Amino acid sequence: MSENNRLYDTENMKEEHGFVFKQEKKVRIPYLTNIILFIVTFFTTTFAGVVWLYQNPFDLNNFPNGLTYSLLIMLVITTHEFGHYFAARFHKIPVTLPYYIPFPFFFLSPNFGTMGAVIRMKVKTQSKKSLFDIGVAGPIAGWITSLIILIIGFLTLPPITYLYSIHPAYATEGIATTGLTFGYNIIFWVFERIFSSPGVFIPPMNEIYHYPFLCVGWFGLLITALNMMPIGQLDGGHISYAMFGKKHKYLAYTFFGLLLFFGLAGFLPLLGITFELGSVMWLIWVLLILFLIKIKHPPVCYDLETPLGNTRMIIGWFSYFIFITSFCPLPVTGT
């Protein structure tokens, strides 16, 4: 699909054999597809924010209540994609603006209202440095944004009465410990203990999604970890390929094996083993990697043997720290 919708005018005329024919001239409306997808995604994320608050998304009076969540999640996605975009422009790589991907709030509800965004580079080969810079800039930008949002969320936690306003029964029956539950990652666990004020009510992980800053901060870390896996044409795959060249495949197969392990470990509860170590949802990623993303990175660099440089190698190793501390083997339970 072309990124720009096309309209036509009839200003040019062509005369041939005594007849006058209309010659259509293509007129482009710049970035129309990008704009439409952005607007649609803004609405789907806003409605998703309403659903996370257990309110009726079909009642437009509730629409403003989803704006905080929507603006935050669009901010995370936008900083991630424009990290890629500006790195590409720095290296003079032709690239599109982000194409946002909406996810209807009424499909598999509740959901996050979006499946992220993508940009498209218009070249088949590039240098190792440009591939590395473009690959690493997006996740780092989105990761920093997620950290800031998460810190604000813990510093501004409302009193327990906020949760009671969503679940009135909790005031008399106690807070439920079951239901849709987000899993901990290292950063979320550490920030919860560092930035939350003493004595403040900290919601359990099965209620985090009612708190827009915590919900989006957690989601931002999740999508950062997903993108940072050093596999195929994911951002982490670009980084790994640029750092290690052809040897990247050993790292890719190792992480793919770990992902398969976490996916198969999700079946342990079905075998009567109560210890939860993974999620069957990772098997979906296993299939996506096998058939779409691929395990090994394609040979796209024309200077694969050129050293990447110490600074970029340090940043590359730091990106693995981001992945490890943001990754959650058991992202969601109780669905």
C-alpha positions as CSV (number, residue, x, y, z in Angstrom):
1,M,0.0,0.0,0.0
2,S,1.4,3.4,-0.9
3,E,2.0,5.7,2.0
4,N,0.2,8.6,0.3
5,N,-3.3,8.5,-1.1
6,R,-3.6,9.9,-4.6
7,L,-6.1,12.3,-6.1
8,Y,-6.3,13.4,-9.7
9,D,-6.7,16.7,-11.5
10,T,-7.5,17.4,-15.1
11,E,-5.6,20.6,-15.7
12,N,-3.3,19.2,-18.4
13,M,-4.9,18.6,-21.9
14,K,-3.4,16.7,-24.7
15,E,-4.5,17.2,-28.4
16,E,-4.0,14.3,-30.8
17,H,-5.6,13.7,-34.3
18,G,-7.9,16.6,-33.8
19,F,-9.3,15.3,-30.5
20,V,-8.6,16.7,-27.1
21,F,-7.9,14.1,-24.4
22,K,-7.7,14.6,-20.6
23,Q,-4.3,13.7,-19.2
24,E,-4.6,12.8,-15.5
25,K,-1.9,14.3,-13.3
26,K,-1.3,12.6,-10.0
27,V,-1.5,14.8,-7.0
28,R,-0.2,13.5,-3.7
29,I,-1.5,14.4,-0.2
30,P,1.7,14.0,1.9
31,Y,1.6,11.6,4.8
32,L,-2.2,11.1,4.6
33,T,-2.0,7.4,5.6
34,N,0.3,8.2,8.5
35,I,-2.1,10.9,9.8
36,I,-5.2,8.7,9.5
37,L,-3.5,5.8,11.3
38,F,-2.3,8.1,14.0
39,I,-5.8,9.5,14.6
40,V,-7.4,6.0,14.5
41,T,-4.8,4.7,17.0
42,F,-5.4,7.7,19.2
43,F,-9.0,6.8,19.4
44,T,-8.5,3.1,20.0
45,T,-6.0,3.7,22.8
46,T,-8.3,6.3,24.4
47,F,-11.2,3.8,24.3
48,A,-8.8,1.2,25.7
49,G,-8.0,3.5,28.5
50,V,-11.7,3.8,29.4
51,V,-12.0,0.0,29.4
52,W,-9.0,-0.3,31.7
53,L,-11.0,1.9,34.2
54,Y,-13.9,-0.6,33.9
55,Q,-16.1,2.1,32.3
56,N,-18.3,1.8,29.3
57,P,-16.4,2.8,26.2
58,F,-19.6,3.3,24.2
59,D,-20.6,6.1,26.5
60,L,-18.8,9.1,25.0
61,N,-19.0,10.9,28.4
62,N,-16.3,8.5,29.5
63,F,-14.0,9.4,26.6
64,P,-12.0,12.0,28.5
65,N,-11.2,9.5,31.2
66,G,-9.1,7.5,28.8
67,L,-7.0,10.4,27.6
68,T,-4.2,10.2,30.1
69,Y,-3.6,6.6,29.2
70,S,-3.9,7.3,25.5
71,L,-1.5,10.3,25.5
72,L,1.1,8.4,27.5
73,I,1.1,5.2,25.4
74,M,1.2,7.3,22.2
75,L,4.2,9.2,23.7
76,V,6.1,5.9,24.3
77,I,5.4,4.6,20.8
78,T,6.2,8.0,19.2
79,T,9.5,8.5,21.0
80,H,10.5,4.9,20.1
81,E,9.7,5.3,16.4
82,F,11.2,8.8,16.1
83,G,14.4,7.5,17.7
84,H,14.6,5.3,14.6
85,Y,13.5,8.1,12.3
86,F,16.0,10.7,13.4
87,A,18.9,8.2,13.4
88,A,18.0,7.2,9.9
89,R,17.9,10.9,8.8
90,F,21.2,11.5,10.5
91,H,22.7,8.8,8.3
92,K,20.8,10.1,5.3
93,I,18.9,6.9,5.0
94,P,15.5,7.4,3.3
95,V,12.8,6.4,5.7
96,T,9.0,6.9,6.1
97,L,7.3,8.5,9.0
98,P,5.8,6.1,11.6
99,Y,2.7,4.0,10.6
100,Y,0.8,3.6,13.8
101,I,-1.1,0.3,14.2
102,P,-4.5,0.5,16.0
103,F,-6.0,-2.4,17.8
104,P,-9.8,-2.1,18.4
105,F,-10.7,-2.0,22.0
106,F,-13.6,-4.4,21.5
107,F,-11.4,-7.1,20.0
108,L,-9.9,-9.4,22.6
109,S,-10.9,-6.9,25.3
110,P,-9.2,-5.7,27.4
111,N,-6.2,-4.8,25.3
112,F,-3.7,-1.9,25.0
113,G,-5.5,-0.3,22.0
114,T,-2.5,-0.5,19.8
115,M,0.1,-2.9,18.4
116,G,2.8,-0.2,18.2
117,A,4.0,1.4,15.1
118,V,6.5,0.8,12.3
119,I,8.7,2.8,9.9
120,R,10.0,1.6,6.6
121,M,13.6,2.1,5.4
122,K,13.8,2.5,1.6
123,V,17.2,0.9,1.2
124,K,18.3,-2.8,1.0
125,T,21.9,-2.4,2.2
126,Q,23.6,0.1,4.6
127,S,26.7,0.4,6.7
128,K,27.1,-1.3,10.1
129,K,27.2,2.0,11.9
130,S,23.9,3.2,10.4
131,L,22.2,-0.2,11.0
132,F,23.4,-0.1,14.6
133,D,22.4,3.5,15.3
134,I,19.0,3.1,13.7
135,G,18.4,-0.1,15.6
136,V,19.4,1.1,19.0
137,A,18.0,4.6,19.0
138,G,14.4,3.6,19.0
139,P,14.4,1.2,22.0
140,I,16.6,3.5,24.1
141,A,14.3,6.5,23.4
142,G,11.2,4.5,24.2
143,W,12.9,3.0,27.3
144,I,13.8,6.3,28.7
145,T,10.3,7.6,28.2
146,S,8.9,4.5,29.9
147,L,11.2,5.1,32.9
148,I,10.1,8.7,33.3
149,I,6.5,7.7,33.1
150,L,7.0,4.9,35.6
151,I,8.8,7.2,38.1
152,I,6.0,9.8,37.9
153,G,3.5,7.0,38.4
154,F,5.1,5.8,41.6
155,L,5.7,9.3,42.9
156,T,2.0,10.3,42.4
157,L,0.2,7.2,43.5
158,P,-3.4,8.1,44.7
159,P,-4.8,6.9,48.0
160,I,-6.6,3.6,48.2
161,T,-9.9,5.3,47.8
162,Y,-9.1,5.6,44.1
163,L,-9.2,1.9,43.7
164,Y,-12.4,1.7,45.8
165,S,-14.0,4.1,43.3
166,I,-13.4,1.5,40.6
167,H,-14.2,-1.5,42.8
168,P,-16.6,-0.4,45.5
169,A,-16.8,-4.0,46.8
170,Y,-13.1,-3.8,47.8
171,A,-13.9,-1.4,50.6
172,T,-15.8,-4.0,52.5
173,E,-14.7,-7.4,51.0
174,G,-11.0,-6.6,50.6
175,I,-8.9,-6.3,47.5
176,A,-9.0,-9.3,45.1
177,T,-5.8,-11.2,44.5
178,T,-6.9,-13.0,41.3
179,G,-7.8,-11.9,37.8
180,L,-5.7,-10.3,35.0
181,T,-2.2,-9.9,36.5
182,F,0.8,-8.2,35.1
183,G,4.2,-9.8,35.8
184,Y,7.2,-8.1,37.4
185,N,10.3,-7.2,35.6
186,I,13.5,-6.1,37.3
187,I,13.0,-2.4,36.7
188,F,9.4,-2.3,37.8
189,W,10.2,-4.2,40.9
190,V,13.1,-1.9,41.8
191,F,11.3,1.4,41.0
192,E,8.3,0.3,43.1
193,R,10.6,0.1,46.1
194,I,12.7,3.2,45.3
195,F,10.1,5.8,44.2
196,S,6.9,5.0,46.1
197,S,6.5,7.1,49.3
198,P,6.6,5.3,52.6
199,G,3.1,4.4,53.8
200,V,1.5,5.0,50.4
201,F,-0.8,2.3,49.0
202,I,0.9,0.3,46.3
203,P,-1.6,-1.5,44.1
204,P,-1.1,-5.2,43.5
205,M,-0.1,-6.3,40.0
206,N,-3.6,-7.5,39.3
207,E,-4.8,-3.9,39.6
208,I,-2.0,-2.0,37.9
209,Y,-3.9,-1.4,34.7
210,H,-6.3,1.0,36.5
211,Y,-3.3,3.3,37.0
212,P,-2.4,4.9,33.6
213,F,1.2,5.9,34.5
214,L,2.0,2.5,35.9
215,C,0.2,0.6,33.2
216,V,1.9,2.5,30.3
217,G,5.3,2.4,32.1
218,W,5.0,-1.4,32.4
219,F,3.8,-1.7,28.8
220,G,6.6,0.5,27.5
221,L,9.2,-1.8,29.2
222,L,7.4,-4.9,27.7
223,I,7.5,-3.6,24.1
224,T,11.1,-2.5,24.7
225,A,12.1,-6.0,25.7
226,L,10.2,-7.5,22.8
227,N,12.0,-5.3,20.3
228,M,15.4,-5.8,22.0
229,M,15.5,-9.5,21.6
230,P,18.6,-10.2,19.5
231,I,16.8,-12.2,16.9
232,G,16.2,-11.7,13.2
233,Q,15.1,-8.2,12.1
234,L,13.9,-7.0,15.5
235,D,15.8,-4.0,16.8
236,G,17.9,-6.2,19.0
237,G,18.7,-8.3,15.9
238,H,20.0,-5.3,14.1
239,I,22.2,-4.4,17.1
240,S,23.5,-8.0,17.4
241,Y,24.2,-8.3,13.7
242,A,26.1,-5.0,13.7
243,M,28.1,-5.9,16.8
244,F,29.0,-9.5,16.0
245,G,28.5,-9.9,12.3
246,K,27.9,-13.5,11.1
247,K,28.5,-14.8,14.7
248,H,25.2,-13.1,15.7
249,K,23.4,-16.3,14.8
250,Y,24.7,-18.1,17.9
251,L,23.2,-15.4,20.1
252,A,20.0,-15.4,18.1
253,Y,19.5,-19.2,18.4
254,T,20.3,-19.1,22.1
255,F,17.6,-16.5,22.8
256,F,15.2,-18.3,20.5
257,G,15.8,-21.4,22.5
258,L,15.1,-19.5,25.8
259,L,11.9,-18.1,24.3
260,L,10.8,-21.6,23.3
261,F,11.6,-22.8,26.8
262,F,9.5,-20.0,28.5
263,G,6.7,-20.8,26.1
264,L,6.7,-24.5,26.8
265,A,7.0,-23.8,30.6
266,G,3.6,-22.2,30.4
267,F,2.1,-25.7,30.2
268,L,3.5,-26.6,33.6
269,P,0.3,-25.6,35.5
270,L,-1.7,-27.9,33.1
271,L,0.5,-30.8,34.4
272,G,-0.3,-30.0,38.0
273,I,2.9,-28.2,38.6
274,T,2.0,-24.9,40.4
275,F,5.4,-23.3,39.8
276,E,4.9,-20.7,37.0
277,L,8.0,-20.0,35.0
278,G,6.7,-18.9,31.6
279,S,3.7,-18.3,29.4
280,V,2.3,-20.1,26.4
281,M,1.9,-16.7,24.9
282,W,5.6,-16.8,24.1
283,L,4.8,-19.6,21.6
284,I,3.0,-17.0,19.5
285,W,6.3,-15.1,19.3
286,V,8.1,-18.3,18.5
287,L,5.8,-18.8,15.5
288,L,6.1,-15.2,14.4
289,I,9.9,-15.4,14.5
290,L,10.0,-18.7,12.6
291,F,7.7,-17.6,9.8
292,L,8.0,-13.7,9.6
293,I,10.9,-12.2,11.7
294,K,13.3,-15.2,11.1
295,I,16.0,-16.2,13.5
296,K,19.1,-15.0,11.6
297,H,19.5,-11.5,10.4
298,P,19.7,-11.1,6.6
299,P,23.1,-9.9,5.1
300,V,22.3,-6.3,4.6
301,C,25.6,-4.6,5.5
302,Y,28.2,-3.9,2.8
303,D,31.0,-3.4,5.4
304,L,30.4,-6.3,7.7
305,E,34.1,-6.7,8.6
306,T,34.6,-3.0,9.5
307,P,35.0,-2.5,13.3
308,L,32.0,-0.9,14.9
309,G,34.0,1.2,17.4
310,N,34.3,1.1,21.2
311,T,31.6,3.7,21.9
312,R,29.0,1.8,19.9
313,M,30.0,-1.5,21.4
314,I,29.5,-0.1,24.9
315,I,26.1,1.2,23.9
316,G,25.3,-2.2,22.4
317,W,26.2,-4.0,25.6
318,F,24.1,-1.5,27.5
319,S,21.2,-2.4,25.2
320,Y,21.4,-6.0,26.6
321,F,21.2,-4.6,30.1
322,I,18.0,-2.8,29.0
323,F,16.6,-6.1,27.6
324,I,17.4,-8.2,30.7
325,T,16.0,-5.7,33.2
326,S,12.9,-5.0,31.1
327,F,12.1,-8.6,30.1
328,C,9.3,-10.5,31.9
329,P,9.2,-14.3,31.5
330,L,5.6,-14.3,32.8
331,P,4.1,-11.1,31.4
332,V,0.4,-11.7,32.0
333,T,-1.5,-14.3,34.0
334,G,-5.2,-14.8,34.8
335,T,-6.5,-14.0,31.3
